[in-house]
Amino acid sequence: MATKPPTEARHIGSDAPKEPTSNDDPLSSSIALIDLLGKSGLILAPAMPEKLLIESVARKHNITIDQAMGAYRTIAGFGEKDIH
């Protein structure tokens, strides 16, 4: 059985809020943080990328797998340090 919305209901739009809000629960806080990072121009990336990703980058740019991994580690800020 379908119900009708109340007659006093107003459309408030479906646009996301301009500033993320947190309801003090971990999931909302995490989503708000990720949204804020994205708006700041930052991204989250794995410390150790998938082997297939590194192999495809190496092929695309005609470099060795070690060079592709070195570039990824440099960009990620690990440089020569061991990740693990």
N, C-alpha and C positions, 0 to 999 in steps of 0.2 A: 504494500500500500504506500503510495507516494504521499508526501506531505508538502504543503506549501510553506514558503518562508514567511515569517511574520510580516505584516504589512508595514511595521515601523522599521524594518531592516533597511540599512543603507549600504550602498556599495562603497567600500573603502579603498578599492583598487588592489592590484596584485603586485605592485612594485615593491622591491626589497627596500628595507630601510637604508638610508644613506650611511648611517653609522651602525655597526653591528651592536646588537644588544646581547646581554648575557642574563640568563635567569638563575644564575648561581649554581647551575648543575654542570657537571664536567663536559657533557656533550655540547651544550650550548656555548660554553666557554671555549672549547676547542674549535668549534665552527667559527666563532667570532674571531679567534686568533688567526685562523687560516685566511679568513676574509680580509682581515687587517694586513696580513703579510702580502697578500695579492695586491691590495690597493697601494702598498708601499713599493711594489715592483720586485718583491722577493718571491722565490718559489721554494718548495720543499723537494728535495731529490734524495734518492737512496745513497748511502755512503758507498755501497758497492753495487754498481749497475749490473743489469743482466748481461751475460756473456754475449747474447745475440745483439744487444744494442751496441756494444763496443765493436763487435765484428762488422756490423753494418756501417758504422761510422768510418772504420778503417778502410773498408772497401770503397765507400763513397768518396773519400778524400785521398785515396791512393797512398795510405800510410800503413805502417805496421800496427798490429793489435797493441803492442807495447806503447807505441807513440799515442794511439788513441786513448789508452788507459791513463797514460801520463798526463795528457791534456785534461781529461775528466778530473783526475785527482788534483791537478793544479787549480782548475776552476772551482772545485768543491772545497779547496783550501787545505787539502791533505799534503800536497807536495810529495816529498820523499818519505814521510812518516808512514809507518805501518798502520793500517786502519784497524786491524784486529788486535 
